[in-house]
Structures are given as structure tokens and as C-alpha cells.
Amino acid sequence: MASTGKPRPKKTEQLGFKVDQALYLEVEEAAQEEHRKRNEFARLIFEWGFAEFKKAGSFDALIGRKTTIKK
């Protein structure tokens, strides 16, 4: 089969979670200010936040909280 030279679209999966109505409205407003669809805006924020989490290595490190290990 000959290649068309067009890149294949990335395979995506759906991820859903609930948020407070106030946060939902804030995200909606921010998306409008950025001239993006709400789902696209939320996906970009999520991807950025998850990349930061991976760099930090843990949620506690991400937010700068020192954890104590209880024995």
C-alpha cells in the first residue's frame, strides 16, 4: 500500500471526571478567552499538569510538600 505522505492522526482515549460547578464555569470562561473549545482547553491543561507531575516524580514533590513516612 502506497503512503499518502500524510501523518496518521494520534489515537486518543476518553478520560472523564467530575468537577465542582464553579470550576467548570471557570474552565469554560478561560477556554473562551483562549478561543478554544472547553474540552480542548481542559485536555491541554491536563497534559501540561501531568507532564509537570512526571517531572516532579510525585504529587507531594509537585506541590512542594514534604512527606513524612510513618512507621
N, CA, C and O atoms as a CHARMM CRD file, in Angstrom:
* protein
*
  284
    1    1 MET  N      0.84200  -1.17100   0.00000 PROA 1      0.00000
    2    1 MET  CA     0.00000   0.00000   0.00000 PROA 1      0.00000
    3    1 MET  C      0.88900   1.23600   0.00000 PROA 1      0.00000
    4    1 MET  O      1.81200   1.32600   0.81100 PROA 1      0.00000
    5    2 ALA  N      0.63700   2.17400  -0.87600 PROA 2      0.00000
    6    2 ALA  CA     1.45100   3.37200  -1.01300 PROA 2      0.00000
    7    2 ALA  C      1.10600   4.37800   0.09000 PROA 2      0.00000
    8    2 ALA  O     -0.05200   4.51800   0.48300 PROA 2      0.00000
    9    3 SER  N      2.12400   5.06400   0.57100 PROA 3      0.00000
   10    3 SER  CA     1.92100   6.08500   1.58600 PROA 3      0.00000
   11    3 SER  C      1.43000   7.37900   0.93300 PROA 3      0.00000
   12    3 SER  O      1.89300   7.76400  -0.14100 PROA 3      0.00000
   13    4 THR  N      0.50000   8.02900   1.59300 PROA 4      0.00000
   14    4 THR  CA    -0.02100   9.29800   1.07100 PROA 4      0.00000
   15    4 THR  C      0.82300  10.48300   1.52700 PROA 4      0.00000
   16    4 THR  O      0.61800  11.60600   1.06700 PROA 4      0.00000
   17    5 GLY  N      1.76500  10.23900   2.42500 PROA 5      0.00000
   18    5 GLY  CA     2.59800  11.32100   2.93400 PROA 5      0.00000
   19    5 GLY  C      1.94800  12.08500   4.06900 PROA 5      0.00000
   20    5 GLY  O      2.57300  12.96600   4.65900 PROA 5      0.00000
   21    6 LYS  N      0.70900  11.76300   4.38200 PROA 6      0.00000
   22    6 LYS  CA     0.00000  12.44300   5.46800 PROA 6      0.00000
   23    6 LYS  C      0.27200  11.71100   6.77500 PROA 6      0.00000
   24    6 LYS  O      0.23400  10.48100   6.81600 PROA 6      0.00000
   25    7 PRO  N      0.54900  12.45800   7.84700 PROA 7      0.00000
   26    7 PRO  CA     0.75300  11.78800   9.13300 PROA 7      0.00000
   27    7 PRO  C     -0.55500  11.18900   9.63400 PROA 7      0.00000
   28    7 PRO  O     -1.63000  11.75400   9.43500 PROA 7      0.00000
   29    8 ARG  N     -0.44600  10.05100  10.27800 PROA 8      0.00000
   30    8 ARG  CA    -1.62400   9.41900  10.85300 PROA 8      0.00000
   31    8 ARG  C     -2.06700  10.20500  12.08200 PROA 8      0.00000
   32    8 ARG  O     -1.23000  10.68700  12.84500 PROA 8      0.00000
   33    9 PRO  N     -3.37100  10.33800  12.27700 PROA 9      0.00000
   34    9 PRO  CA    -3.83400  11.02100  13.49300 PROA 9      0.00000
   35    9 PRO  C     -3.49900  10.18300  14.72400 PROA 9      0.00000
   36    9 PRO  O     -3.48000   8.95400  14.66500 PROA 9      0.00000
   37   10 LYS  N     -3.23700  10.86000  15.83100 PROA 10     0.00000
   38   10 LYS  CA    -2.95900  10.16000  17.07100 PROA 10     0.00000
   39   10 LYS  C     -4.21900   9.46300  17.55400 PROA 10     0.00000
   40   10 LYS  O     -5.32500   9.99000  17.43500 PROA 10     0.00000
   41   11 LYS  N     -4.03300   8.27800  18.09800 PROA 11     0.00000
   42   11 LYS  CA    -5.15500   7.57500  18.69800 PROA 11     0.00000
   43   11 LYS  C     -5.41900   8.21800  20.06100 PROA 11     0.00000
   44   11 LYS  O     -4.49100   8.43500  20.83900 PROA 11     0.00000
   45   12 THR  N     -6.65200   8.51200  20.33700 PROA 12     0.00000
   46   12 THR  CA    -6.99200   9.13500  21.60800 PROA 12     0.00000
   47   12 THR  C     -7.99200   8.26600  22.35400 PROA 12     0.00000
   48   12 THR  O     -8.72500   7.48000  21.75400 PROA 12     0.00000
   49   13 GLU  N     -8.00900   8.41700  23.64000 PROA 13     0.00000
   50   13 GLU  CA    -8.95800   7.73900  24.52100 PROA 13     0.00000
   51   13 GLU  C     -9.66800   8.79300  25.35100 PROA 13     0.00000
   52   13 GLU  O     -9.13400   9.87400  25.59600 PROA 13     0.00000
   53   14 GLN  N    -10.86600   8.46600  25.77500 PROA 14     0.00000
   54   14 GLN  CA   -11.63200   9.40500  26.58100 PROA 14     0.00000
   55   14 GLN  C    -11.31400   9.20900  28.04700 PROA 14     0.00000
   56   14 GLN  O    -11.17800   8.08000  28.51800 PROA 14     0.00000
   57   15 LEU  N    -11.19500  10.31500  28.77000 PROA 15     0.00000
   58   15 LEU  CA   -10.95100  10.30100  30.20400 PROA 15     0.00000
   59   15 LEU  C    -11.95500  11.26500  30.81100 PROA 15     0.00000
   60   15 LEU  O    -11.99200  12.43500  30.43100 PROA 15     0.00000
   61   16 GLY  N    -12.75200  10.80700  31.72700 PROA 16     0.00000
   62   16 GLY  CA   -13.78000  11.67500  32.29000 PROA 16     0.00000
   63   16 GLY  C    -13.66000  11.77900  33.80100 PROA 16     0.00000
   64   16 GLY  O    -13.27200  10.82200  34.47200 PROA 16     0.00000
   65   17 PHE  N    -13.99300  12.94000  34.32600 PROA 17     0.00000
   66   17 PHE  CA   -14.04200  13.13900  35.77300 PROA 17     0.00000
   67   17 PHE  C    -14.95300  14.32800  36.05600 PROA 17     0.00000
   68   17 PHE  O    -15.16700  15.18000  35.19400 PROA 17     0.00000
   69   18 LYS  N    -15.47800  14.37100  37.25600 PROA 18     0.00000
   70   18 LYS  CA   -16.40100  15.43100  37.64000 PROA 18     0.00000
   71   18 LYS  C    -15.65300  16.52100  38.39800 PROA 18     0.00000
   72   18 LYS  O    -14.69100  16.25200  39.11700 PROA 18     0.00000
   73   19 VAL  N    -16.11400  17.75500  38.22300 PROA 19     0.00000
   74   19 VAL  CA   -15.55800  18.89600  38.93800 PROA 19     0.00000
   75   19 VAL  C    -16.71400  19.72200  39.49300 PROA 19     0.00000
   76   19 VAL  O    -17.85100  19.59900  39.03600 PROA 19     0.00000
   77   20 ASP  N    -16.41600  20.56200  40.47800 PROA 20     0.00000
   78   20 ASP  CA   -17.42800  21.46900  41.01400 PROA 20     0.00000
   79   20 ASP  C    -17.92200  22.38900  39.91200 PROA 20     0.00000
   80   20 ASP  O    -17.19600  22.69200  38.96500 PROA 20     0.00000
   81   21 GLN  N    -19.16200  22.83000  40.04500 PROA 21     0.00000
   82   21 GLN  CA   -19.75200  23.70400  39.03600 PROA 21     0.00000
   83   21 GLN  C    -18.94500  24.99400  38.88200 PROA 21     0.00000
   84   21 GLN  O    -18.77900  25.49000  37.76800 PROA 21     0.00000
   85   22 ALA  N    -18.44600  25.53500  39.98500 PROA 22     0.00000
   86   22 ALA  CA   -17.67200  26.77700  39.91600 PROA 22     0.00000
   87   22 ALA  C    -16.41800  26.59300  39.06500 PROA 22     0.00000
   88   22 ALA  O    -16.09100  27.45300  38.24700 PROA 22     0.00000
   89   23 LEU  N    -15.71800  25.47700  39.25300 PROA 23     0.00000
   90   23 LEU  CA   -14.51800  25.21100  38.46200 PROA 23     0.00000
   91   23 LEU  C    -14.88300  24.99700  37.00000 PROA 23     0.00000
   92   23 LEU  O    -14.18800  25.47800  36.10500 PROA 23     0.00000
   93   24 TYR  N    -15.96500  24.28100  36.75900 PROA 24     0.00000
   94   24 TYR  CA   -16.44800  24.05700  35.39300 PROA 24     0.00000
   95   24 TYR  C    -16.67200  25.39000  34.68100 PROA 24     0.00000
   96   24 TYR  O    -16.26200  25.56700  33.53400 PROA 24     0.00000
   97   25 LEU  N    -17.31800  26.31200  35.36300 PROA 25     0.00000
   98   25 LEU  CA   -17.59500  27.61700  34.76500 PROA 25     0.00000
   99   25 LEU  C    -16.31500  28.41700  34.53500 PROA 25     0.00000
  100   25 LEU  O    -16.19300  29.13600  33.54300 PROA 25     0.00000
  101   26 GLU  N    -15.36200  28.28700  35.45800 PROA 26     0.00000
  102   26 GLU  CA   -14.07000  28.95900  35.27500 PROA 26     0.00000
  103   26 GLU  C    -13.32800  28.41100  34.06300 PROA 26     0.00000
  104   26 GLU  O    -12.74500  29.17000  33.28900 PROA 26     0.00000
  105   27 VAL  N    -13.35100  27.10000  33.90200 PROA 27     0.00000
  106   27 VAL  CA   -12.69900  26.47900  32.74900 PROA 27     0.00000
  107   27 VAL  C    -13.38700  26.92600  31.46100 PROA 27     0.00000
  108   27 VAL  O    -12.72700  27.23900  30.47000 PROA 27     0.00000
  109   28 GLU  N    -14.70100  26.95200  31.48600 PROA 28     0.00000
  110   28 GLU  CA   -15.46500  27.40200  30.32000 PROA 28     0.00000
  111   28 GLU  C    -15.06900  28.83300  29.94000 PROA 28     0.00000
  112   28 GLU  O    -14.84200  29.12700  28.76600 PROA 28     0.00000
  113   29 GLU  N    -14.98900  29.70800  30.92500 PROA 29     0.00000
  114   29 GLU  CA   -14.62800  31.10600  30.67500 PROA 29     0.00000
  115   29 GLU  C    -13.19300  31.22900  30.15300 PROA 29     0.00000
  116   29 GLU  O    -12.92700  31.97600  29.21100 PROA 29     0.00000
  117   30 ALA  N    -12.27700  30.48900  30.77300 PROA 30     0.00000
  118   30 ALA  CA   -10.87600  30.53500  30.33800 PROA 30     0.00000
  119   30 ALA  C    -10.73900  30.01800  28.90900 PROA 30     0.00000
  120   30 ALA  O     -9.97400  30.57000  28.11900 PROA 30     0.00000
  121   31 ALA  N    -11.47500  28.96500  28.57600 PROA 31     0.00000
  122   31 ALA  CA   -11.43300  28.41600  27.22000 PROA 31     0.00000
  123   31 ALA  C    -11.91600  29.45200  26.21300 PROA 31     0.00000
  124   31 ALA  O    -11.32600  29.60500  25.14400 PROA 31     0.00000
  125   32 GLN  N    -12.98300  30.15900  26.55200 PROA 32     0.00000
  126   32 GLN  CA   -13.49400  31.18800  25.65200 PROA 32     0.00000
  127   32 GLN  C    -12.47000  32.30400  25.46100 PROA 32     0.00000
  128   32 GLN  O    -12.28000  32.79800  24.34900 PROA 32     0.00000
  129   33 GLU  N    -11.81200  32.69800  26.55400 PROA 33     0.00000
  130   33 GLU  CA   -10.78700  33.74600  26.46900 PROA 33     0.00000
  131   33 GLU  C     -9.61900  33.30400  25.58600 PROA 33     0.00000
  132   33 GLU  O     -8.99100  34.12900  24.92300 PROA 33     0.00000
  133   34 GLU  N     -9.33400  32.01100  25.58100 PROA 34     0.00000
  134   34 GLU  CA    -8.24300  31.45100  24.77200 PROA 34     0.00000
  135   34 GLU  C     -8.69600  31.05600  23.36600 PROA 34     0.00000
  136   34 GLU  O     -7.90400  30.55400  22.56800 PROA 34     0.00000
  137   35 HSD  N     -9.96900  31.28500  23.07300 PROA 35     0.00000
  138   35 HSD  CA   -10.55100  30.95200  21.76500 PROA 35     0.00000
  139   35 HSD  C    -10.37600  29.46800  21.45100 PROA 35     0.00000
  140   35 HSD  O     -9.96900  29.08600  20.35400 PROA 35     0.00000
  141   36 ARG  N    -10.69900  28.64000  22.45600 PROA 36     0.00000
  142   36 ARG  CA   -10.61300  27.19300  22.30800 PROA 36     0.00000
  143   36 ARG  C    -11.90900  26.56800  22.79500 PROA 36     0.00000
  144   36 ARG  O    -12.66600  27.18000  23.54800 PROA 36     0.00000
  145   37 LYS  N    -12.15200  25.34800  22.35500 PROA 37     0.00000
  146   37 LYS  CA   -13.27700  24.59000  22.88800 PROA 37     0.00000
  147   37 LYS  C    -12.91400  24.15000  24.29900 PROA 37     0.00000
  148   37 LYS  O    -11.74700  23.92100  24.61500 PROA 37     0.00000
  149   38 ARG  N    -13.93500  24.03500  25.13900 PROA 38     0.00000
  150   38 ARG  CA   -13.70600  23.67300  26.54700 PROA 38     0.00000
  151   38 ARG  C    -12.92400  22.36500  26.66100 PROA 38     0.00000
  152   38 ARG  O    -11.96000  22.29500  27.42300 PROA 38     0.00000
  153   39 ASN  N    -13.32300  21.32200  25.91400 PROA 39     0.00000
  154   39 ASN  CA   -12.63400  20.03200  26.02500 PROA 39     0.00000
  155   39 ASN  C    -11.18500  20.11700  25.56900 PROA 39     0.00000
  156   39 ASN  O    -10.30800  19.50200  26.17700 PROA 39     0.00000
  157   40 GLU  N    -10.92500  20.86200  24.51800 PROA 40     0.00000
  158   40 GLU  CA    -9.55100  21.02900  24.04300 PROA 40     0.00000
  159   40 GLU  C     -8.71200  21.75900  25.09200 PROA 40     0.00000
  160   40 GLU  O     -7.57700  21.37300  25.37100 PROA 40     0.00000
  161   41 PHE  N     -9.28100  22.81400  25.66700 PROA 41     0.00000
  162   41 PHE  CA    -8.57900  23.59600  26.68900 PROA 41     0.00000
  163   41 PHE  C     -8.27500  22.71600  27.90300 PROA 41     0.00000
  164   41 PHE  O     -7.15600  22.73000  28.41600 PROA 41     0.00000
  165   42 ALA  N     -9.27500  21.94800  28.36400 PROA 42     0.00000
  166   42 ALA  CA    -9.08200  21.08400  29.52300 PROA 42     0.00000
  167   42 ALA  C     -8.02700  20.01400  29.22600 PROA 42     0.00000
  168   42 ALA  O     -7.22500  19.68200  30.09900 PROA 42     0.00000
  169   43 ARG  N     -8.02000  19.47800  28.01500 PROA 43     0.00000
  170   43 ARG  CA    -7.02200  18.46900  27.63800 PROA 43     0.00000
  171   43 ARG  C     -5.61600  19.04900  27.68700 PROA 43     0.00000
  172   43 ARG  O     -4.69300  18.40200  28.18300 PROA 43     0.00000
  173   44 LEU  N     -5.44600  20.26300  27.17600 PROA 44     0.00000
  174   44 LEU  CA    -4.12800  20.90500  27.19100 PROA 44     0.00000
  175   44 LEU  C     -3.64900  21.14800  28.61900 PROA 44     0.00000
  176   44 LEU  O     -2.48700  20.90200  28.94000 PROA 44     0.00000
  177   45 ILE  N     -4.54300  21.62900  29.46600 PROA 45     0.00000
  178   45 ILE  CA    -4.19000  21.86000  30.87400 PROA 45     0.00000
  179   45 ILE  C     -3.82900  20.53900  31.54800 PROA 45     0.00000
  180   45 ILE  O     -2.84800  20.45800  32.28700 PROA 45     0.00000
  181   46 PHE  N     -4.62900  19.50500  31.28700 PROA 46     0.00000
  182   46 PHE  CA    -4.36800  18.19800  31.87900 PROA 46     0.00000
  183   46 PHE  C     -3.01700  17.64900  31.42300 PROA 46     0.00000
  184   46 PHE  O     -2.23400  17.16800  32.24200 PROA 46     0.00000
  185   47 GLU  N     -2.74100  17.71800  30.12500 PROA 47     0.00000
  186   47 GLU  CA    -1.47100  17.20600  29.59600 PROA 47     0.00000
  187   47 GLU  C     -0.28500  17.95400  30.19500 PROA 47     0.00000
  188   47 GLU  O      0.72800  17.34600  30.54200 PROA 47     0.00000
  189   48 TRP  N     -0.41100  19.26600  30.31300 PROA 48     0.00000
  190   48 TRP  CA     0.67700  20.05700  30.89900 PROA 48     0.00000
  191   48 TRP  C      0.87600  19.67400  32.36500 PROA 48     0.00000
  192   48 TRP  O      2.00300  19.44800  32.80500 PROA 48     0.00000
  193   49 GLY  N     -0.22300  19.60200  33.11600 PROA 49     0.00000
  194   49 GLY  CA    -0.13300  19.25600  34.53600 PROA 49     0.00000
  195   49 GLY  C      0.43900  17.87100  34.75600 PROA 49     0.00000
  196   49 GLY  O      1.23000  17.66400  35.67600 PROA 49     0.00000
  197   50 PHE  N      0.04500  16.91200  33.91600 PROA 50     0.00000
  198   50 PHE  CA     0.56500  15.56100  34.06600 PROA 50     0.00000
  199   50 PHE  C      2.05200  15.50100  33.71900 PROA 50     0.00000
  200   50 PHE  O      2.80700  14.76300  34.35200 PROA 50     0.00000
  201   51 ALA  N      2.47200  16.26800  32.72200 PROA 51     0.00000
  202   51 ALA  CA     3.90100  16.33200  32.38200 PROA 51     0.00000
  203   51 ALA  C      4.69500  16.90700  33.55700 PROA 51     0.00000
  204   51 ALA  O      5.78900  16.42900  33.86000 PROA 51     0.00000
  205   52 GLU  N      4.15300  17.92200  34.21400 PROA 52     0.00000
  206   52 GLU  CA     4.82000  18.50100  35.38700 PROA 52     0.00000
  207   52 GLU  C      4.88100  17.48800  36.52800 PROA 52     0.00000
  208   52 GLU  O      5.89400  17.39100  37.22100 PROA 52     0.00000
  209   53 PHE  N      3.80200  16.73600  36.72400 PROA 53     0.00000
  210   53 PHE  CA     3.77000  15.68500  37.73800 PROA 53     0.00000
  211   53 PHE  C      4.86500  14.64700  37.47900 PROA 53     0.00000
  212   53 PHE  O      5.57700  14.25000  38.40200 PROA 53     0.00000
  213   54 LYS  N      4.99800  14.21100  36.22700 PROA 54     0.00000
  214   54 LYS  CA     6.01700  13.21500  35.89500 PROA 54     0.00000
  215   54 LYS  C      7.41600  13.75700  36.14400 PROA 54     0.00000
  216   54 LYS  O      8.28900  13.03300  36.62300 PROA 54     0.00000
  217   55 LYS  N      7.63400  15.03100  35.82000 PROA 55     0.00000
  218   55 LYS  CA     8.95900  15.62700  36.07800 PROA 55     0.00000
  219   55 LYS  C      9.25600  15.66300  37.56700 PROA 55     0.00000
  220   55 LYS  O     10.38400  15.40200  37.98700 PROA 55     0.00000
  221   56 ALA  N      8.23800  15.98900  38.37200 PROA 56     0.00000
  222   56 ALA  CA     8.43000  16.10000  39.81900 PROA 56     0.00000
  223   56 ALA  C      8.60800  14.73300  40.46900 PROA 56     0.00000
  224   56 ALA  O      9.31600  14.61400  41.46900 PROA 56     0.00000
  225   57 GLY  N      7.97500  13.70000  39.91700 PROA 57     0.00000
  226   57 GLY  CA     8.13300  12.35900  40.44500 PROA 57     0.00000
  227   57 GLY  C      7.05500  11.92100  41.42600 PROA 57     0.00000
  228   57 GLY  O      6.86700  10.72400  41.64600 PROA 57     0.00000
  229   58 SER  N      6.35200  12.87000  42.01300 PROA 58     0.00000
  230   58 SER  CA     5.25000  12.54400  42.91700 PROA 58     0.00000
  231   58 SER  C      4.38900  13.79200  43.08400 PROA 58     0.00000
  232   58 SER  O      4.81600  14.90600  42.78100 PROA 58     0.00000
  233   59 PHE  N      3.17500  13.58500  43.57000 PROA 59     0.00000
  234   59 PHE  CA     2.28900  14.73400  43.78700 PROA 59     0.00000
  235   59 PHE  C      2.83200  15.63400  44.88400 PROA 59     0.00000
  236   59 PHE  O      2.78300  16.85900  44.76900 PROA 59     0.00000
  237   60 ASP  N      3.35300  15.02700  45.95600 PROA 60     0.00000
  238   60 ASP  CA     3.91300  15.83400  47.04200 PROA 60     0.00000
  239   60 ASP  C      5.06200  16.70400  46.55800 PROA 60     0.00000
  240   60 ASP  O      5.15400  17.87600  46.92500 PROA 60     0.00000
  241   61 ALA  N      5.94100  16.13700  45.73400 PROA 61     0.00000
  242   61 ALA  CA     7.05200  16.91800  45.18400 PROA 61     0.00000
  243   61 ALA  C      6.53100  18.01500  44.25600 PROA 61     0.00000
  244   61 ALA  O      7.07100  19.12100  44.22400 PROA 61     0.00000
  245   62 LEU  N      5.48800  17.70300  43.50900 PROA 62     0.00000
  246   62 LEU  CA     4.90900  18.68600  42.59500 PROA 62     0.00000
  247   62 LEU  C      4.42400  19.92300  43.33700 PROA 62     0.00000
  248   62 LEU  O      4.65600  21.04900  42.89900 PROA 62     0.00000
  249   63 ILE  N      3.75400  19.71000  44.45600 PROA 63     0.00000
  250   63 ILE  CA     3.21300  20.86100  45.19200 PROA 63     0.00000
  251   63 ILE  C      4.16800  21.37800  46.25900 PROA 63     0.00000
  252   63 ILE  O      3.85000  22.32900  46.97200 PROA 63     0.00000
  253   64 GLY  N      5.33700  20.75400  46.36900 PROA 64     0.00000
  254   64 GLY  CA     6.35200  21.23500  47.29100 PROA 64     0.00000
  255   64 GLY  C      6.11600  20.84800  48.73400 PROA 64     0.00000
  256   64 GLY  O      6.62900  21.49200  49.64900 PROA 64     0.00000
  257   65 ARG  N      5.33400  19.78800  48.94000 PROA 65     0.00000
  258   65 ARG  CA     5.04200  19.33300  50.31100 PROA 65     0.00000
  259   65 ARG  C      6.02900  18.26200  50.67800 PROA 65     0.00000
  260   65 ARG  O      6.28800  17.34600  49.89800 PROA 65     0.00000
  261   66 LYS  N      6.57500  18.37300  51.85800 PROA 66     0.00000
  262   66 LYS  CA     7.47900  17.33700  52.35400 PROA 66     0.00000
  263   66 LYS  C      6.63800  16.26000  53.03800 PROA 66     0.00000
  264   66 LYS  O      5.79400  16.55400  53.88500 PROA 66     0.00000
  265   67 THR  N      6.88100  15.03600  52.66100 PROA 67     0.00000
  266   67 THR  CA     6.13100  13.93200  53.26400 PROA 67     0.00000
  267   67 THR  C      6.92900  13.31100  54.38100 PROA 67     0.00000
  268   67 THR  O      8.16000  13.32400  54.37600 PROA 67     0.00000
  269   68 THR  N      6.21800  12.77400  55.32500 PROA 68     0.00000
  270   68 THR  CA     6.86600  12.02900  56.39700 PROA 68     0.00000
  271   68 THR  C      6.36400  10.60700  56.32100 PROA 68     0.00000
  272   68 THR  O      5.17300  10.36300  56.13100 PROA 68     0.00000
  273   69 ILE  N      7.27500   9.67900  56.47000 PROA 69     0.00000
  274   69 ILE  CA     6.92300   8.26900  56.42000 PROA 69     0.00000
  275   69 ILE  C      6.67800   7.80100  57.84200 PROA 69     0.00000
  276   69 ILE  O      7.56600   7.86200  58.69300 PROA 69     0.00000
  277   70 LYS  N      5.46400   7.33500  58.08800 PROA 70     0.00000
  278   70 LYS  CA     5.11500   6.82300  59.41700 PROA 70     0.00000
  279   70 LYS  C      5.45700   5.34500  59.48400 PROA 70     0.00000
  280   70 LYS  O      5.14400   4.58900  58.56500 PROA 70     0.00000
  281   71 LYS  N      6.09000   4.93700  60.55900 PROA 71     0.00000
  282   71 LYS  CA     6.47100   3.52200  60.73800 PROA 71     0.00000
  283   71 LYS  C      5.55100   2.86400  61.71700 PROA 71     0.00000
  284   71 LYS  O      5.70300   1.67600  62.00400 PROA 71     0.00000
